Amino acid sequence: MGQEDLMNTAEDVADQFLRVTKQYLPHLARLCLISTFLEDGIRMWFQWNEQRDYIEATWNCGYFLATCFVLLNLIGQLGGCVLILSRNFVQYACFGLFGIIALQVAYSILWDLKFLMRNLALGGGLLLLLAESRSEGKSMFAGVPSMGESSPKQYMQLGGRVLLVLMFMTLLHFDSSFFSILQNMVGTALIILVAIGFKTKLAALTLVVWLLAINVYFNAFWTIPAYKPMHDFLKYDFFQTTSVIGGLLLVVALGPGGVSMDEKKKECQADKTQYDYGHTAPEDHCWCHVAVGL
């Protein structure tokens, strides 16, 4: 079996998986994507005093402001998650969760590049939720001119894919072990394919399986006693990675969008078919004959 046959077989398997799970995949993707916010909101509920005292000591803002901050985070995260899962006011819920991400500066993550990149990656997932919820009839970008496929929705999908790359970058291990090198090479290749939108659904599904296996193996917080600091650290990593898995599943469910190599390849194939039947190919697609061969 040649390389092309193997790739076609893998794409057929991915398409079959999507056909079977198309009714459930978006719901699972949303749940995974917001799992970080959901877990953080529940943790704030059960650790109210600790969270308030931490904010008060960090900001030196007093008891009242610290309480207001924790309450805002709790309501914003749990309320936003409920709205997204119930499919009510999804756009407003996403904007609220964007605000929660911005407020994470209270935890001093702005100066921690790793945590900052992970929160930006969550923002990428929220962009994909916005793209999913946006309809042509009720667009939050009403009045903004659209040129072909280059609509705000398409650029939100592109931005979401690119921001998801940031999360994977935090998972890279810079050591000389064979497994780390293999993990870095395979994962980086897949995330680049997702970012540029080439073989997007297959690459995203493969990366979901890859991240899921790594997440369960390396971030098994349930094997660590709750009183140990490592328990909370692994739990944070687990749900952050789960959120990015949700973002990737949304990419699978939605497709890469118009700003992607997959979509351009389809356009080129259509133009080439018209050209073969005697029509003139558009000048702006003069590179199509090269792209179709990819």
C-alpha positions in Angstrom: 0.0 0.0 0.0 1.5 3.3 -1.1 1.6 6.5 0.9 -1.4 8.0 -1.0 -3.5 4.9 -0.4 -2.6 4.9 3.3 -3.6 8.5 3.6 -6.9 7.9 1.7 -7.7 5.0 4.0 -7.0 7.1 7.1 -9.2 9.9 5.7 -12.0 7.4 5.0 -11.8 6.1 8.6 -11.9 9.7 9.9 -14.9 10.5 7.7 -16.7 7.4 8.9 -16.1 8.4 12.5 -17.5 11.9 11.9 -20.6 10.4 10.3 -21.3 8.2 13.3 -20.5 10.9 15.9 -21.7 14.1 14.1 -24.7 14.4 16.4 -22.7 14.1 19.6 -19.3 15.4 18.7 -20.1 19.2 19.0 -21.6 18.7 22.5 -18.6 16.7 23.7 -16.3 19.3 22.2 -18.0 22.1 24.0 -17.9 20.2 27.3 -14.2 19.5 27.0 -13.5 23.0 25.9 -15.1 24.7 28.9 -13.9 22.0 31.4 -11.2 24.3 32.7 -13.6 27.1 33.5 -16.1 24.6 35.0 -13.5 23.0 37.2 -12.1 26.4 38.3 -15.5 27.7 39.2 -16.4 24.6 41.2 -13.0 24.8 43.0 -13.7 28.5 43.9 -17.0 27.4 45.4 -15.4 24.8 47.6 -12.2 26.9 48.4 -13.9 30.2 48.8 -11.9 31.4 51.8 -8.5 30.3 50.4 -9.1 32.0 47.1 -10.3 35.2 48.8 -7.3 35.3 51.1 -4.9 34.7 48.2 -6.3 37.6 46.2 -6.3 39.8 49.3 -2.7 39.0 50.0 -1.6 39.3 46.4 -3.3 42.5 45.5 -3.4 44.0 49.0 -6.9 45.2 48.1 -8.8 44.5 51.2 -11.4 41.9 52.2 -14.3 43.5 50.3 -12.6 43.8 46.9 -11.1 40.3 47.2 -14.5 38.9 47.9 -16.0 40.7 44.9 -13.2 39.4 42.6 -13.7 35.8 43.6 -17.5 36.1 43.3 -17.1 37.6 39.8 -14.9 34.8 38.7 -17.2 32.2 40.2 -20.4 33.5 38.7 -18.7 34.4 35.4 -17.2 30.9 34.9 -20.1 28.8 36.1 -22.7 31.0 34.5 -20.8 31.1 31.2 -20.4 27.4 31.2 -24.2 26.8 31.8 -25.1 29.2 29.0 -22.7 27.6 26.5 -23.8 24.0 27.3 -27.5 25.0 27.1 -26.9 27.0 23.9 -28.4 30.2 25.2 -26.7 33.6 24.7 -23.5 31.8 23.6 -21.8 34.9 22.2 -22.3 36.8 25.5 -21.1 33.8 27.5 -18.0 33.6 25.4 -17.3 37.3 25.8 -17.7 36.8 29.6 -15.2 34.0 29.6 -12.8 36.1 27.6 -13.1 38.6 30.4 -12.3 35.9 33.0 -9.2 35.0 31.0 -8.1 38.6 31.2 -8.7 38.7 34.9 -6.3 35.8 35.4 -3.6 38.4 35.7 -4.6 38.4 39.4 -2.9 35.0 39.6 0.3 36.5 38.3 0.2 34.4 35.1 1.0 37.4 33.0 4.6 37.0 33.8 4.6 33.2 33.4 4.9 32.5 29.7 3.7 28.9 30.0 0.4 29.8 31.8 -0.1 32.8 29.6 0.1 30.7 26.4 -2.3 28.2 27.8 -4.9 30.9 28.6 -4.4 32.3 25.1 -5.1 28.8 23.8 -8.3 28.8 25.8 -9.1 32.1 24.0 -8.6 30.2 20.7 -11.2 27.6 21.8 -13.7 30.4 22.6 -13.1 31.9 19.2 -14.2 28.6 17.7 -17.3 28.6 19.9 -18.1 32.1 18.6 -17.6 30.9 15.0 -19.9 27.9 15.7 -22.7 30.1 17.2 -22.5 32.8 14.6 -25.2 32.6 12.0 -25.5 34.6 8.8 -29.0 35.9 9.8 -28.0 37.0 13.3 -24.4 38.1 12.9 -22.7 40.1 15.7 -20.7 41.6 12.8 -23.8 43.0 11.0 -22.8 45.7 8.7 -19.3 44.5 8.2 -18.7 43.9 4.5 -17.8 40.3 3.5 -15.9 39.3 0.5 -16.5 35.7 -0.6 -15.3 33.3 2.1 -13.3 35.8 3.9 -16.1 36.5 6.4 -15.5 37.2 10.2 -16.5 33.7 10.9 -13.7 32.3 8.7 -11.2 34.5 10.4 -12.4 33.5 13.8 -11.9 29.9 12.9 -8.4 30.7 11.6 -7.6 32.6 14.8 -8.9 29.8 16.9 -6.7 27.2 15.1 -3.6 29.4 15.4 -4.1 30.1 19.1 -4.5 26.4 19.8 -0.9 26.0 18.6 0.2 27.9 21.7 -1.1 25.2 24.0 0.8 22.5 22.3 4.0 24.5 22.5 3.7 24.4 26.3 3.7 20.6 26.1 7.0 20.3 24.4 9.8 18.6 26.3 13.2 19.8 25.6 15.3 16.8 26.6 17.3 14.2 24.7 15.2 11.1 25.4 13.8 9.3 22.4 10.2 9.5 23.5 10.4 13.2 24.0 11.9 13.8 20.6 9.3 11.5 19.0 6.5 13.3 20.9 7.7 16.7 19.9 8.2 15.8 16.2 4.8 14.0 15.8 2.8 16.6 17.8 4.4 19.6 16.1 3.8 18.2 12.6 0.1 17.6 13.5 -0.5 21.0 15.1 1.1 22.8 12.1 -1.3 20.9 9.8 -4.2 22.0 12.0 -3.0 25.7 12.0 -2.6 25.9 8.2 -5.8 23.9 7.6 -4.2 21.1 5.5 -5.8 17.6 6.1 -7.3 19.4 9.0 -9.9 16.9 10.3 -7.6 14.0 10.1 -4.7 15.9 11.7 -7.0 17.2 14.5 -8.5 13.8 15.2 -5.0 12.2 15.4 -3.8 15.0 17.7 -6.9 14.5 19.9 -6.0 10.8 20.4 -2.3 11.7 20.9 -3.1 14.4 23.6 -5.7 12.2 25.2 -3.2 9.4 25.8 -0.5 11.8 27.1 -3.0 13.6 29.3 -4.3 10.4 31.0 -0.8 9.0 31.4 1.1 12.1 32.6 -1.6 14.2 34.3 -3.3 11.4 36.3 -4.0 13.7 39.3 -6.4 11.1 40.8 -3.4 8.9 41.7 -2.0 11.7 43.9 -3.5 12.4 47.4 -5.6 15.6 47.4 -3.5 17.2 50.2 -0.3 17.2 48.1 0.5 20.3 45.9 1.2 18.0 42.9 -2.5 17.0 42.9 -3.6 20.5 42.1 -0.8 21.0 39.6 -1.7 17.9 37.7 -5.4 18.7 37.8 -4.7 22.1 36.3 -2.7 20.5 33.5 -5.3 17.8 32.9 -8.2 20.2 32.5 -6.1 22.7 30.4 -5.2 19.9 28.0 -8.8 18.7 28.0 -9.9 22.2 27.0 -7.6 22.2 24.0 -8.8 18.7 23.1 -12.3 20.2 23.0 -11.0 23.0 20.7 -9.6 20.4 18.4 -12.8 18.5 18.4 -14.6 21.7 17.4 -12.2 22.1 14.5 -13.1 18.5 13.5 -16.9 19.3 13.8 -16.8 22.7 12.1 -14.1 22.1 9.6 -11.2 24.4 9.0 -13.2 27.2 7.4 -12.6 29.2 4.3 -9.1 30.5 5.3 -7.4 27.1 5.0 -5.5 25.0 2.5 -8.3 22.4 2.5 -10.9 24.9 1.4 -8.6 26.5 -1.2 -7.9 23.0 -2.6 -11.6 22.4 -3.0 -12.0 25.7 -4.8 -9.1 24.9 -7.1 -10.5 21.5 -7.9 -13.8 23.1 -8.8 -12.0 25.7 -11.0 -10.0 23.0 -12.7 -13.2 21.0 -13.4 -14.8 24.1 -15.0 -11.6 24.8 -17.0 -11.5 21.2 -18.3 -15.1 21.7 -19.5 -14.0 24.7 -21.5 -14.6 27.5 -19.0 -12.0 30.1 -18.3 -10.3 29.7 -14.8 -10.3 32.8 -12.7 -7.0 34.7 -12.7 -6.8 34.8 -8.9 -6.7 31.0 -8.9 -3.9 30.6 -11.3 -1.9 28.5 -8.7 -4.7 26.0 -8.5 -3.2 23.4 -10.7 -0.2 23.2 -8.4 -2.4 23.1 -5.2 -4.6 20.3 -6.5 -1.7 18.0 -6.6 -1.1 18.3 -2.9 
